[in-house]
């Protein structure tokens, strides 16, 4: 689903994909500690799930199915934020961590807004 605002194209599927790609790159740059490895695995699952469930939502067979998938997207974005918060990056990666947390928060708000408008 894409929207054009002020001659800019906003595609939430693409945004979710870019979020997952950036998070995966971030995960690959984390120091290889036991906690980062485990938290990174969880983060990789949750960031991928945001976009995958949004794609499923766009192909929903009913409004009820769409709402369920959008709720999962919001939940997975919130979970991604949690795993990002737990991660321990190298000093040079702290800014990217903060940007990813901000993006996860924005995605949560976007999906929350979609859910409110779907009622």
HELIX and SHEET records of a PDB file:
HELIX    1   1 UNK A   12  UNK A   28  1                                  17    
HELIX    2   2 UNK A   34  UNK A   58  1                                  25    
HELIX    3   3 UNK A   63  UNK A   86  1                                  24    
HELIX    4   4 UNK A   91  UNK A   93  5                                   3    
HELIX    5   5 UNK A   94  UNK A  117  1                                  24    
SHEET    1   A 2 UNK A   2  UNK A   5  0                                        
SHEET    2   A 2 UNK A   8  UNK A  11 -1                                        
END                                                                             
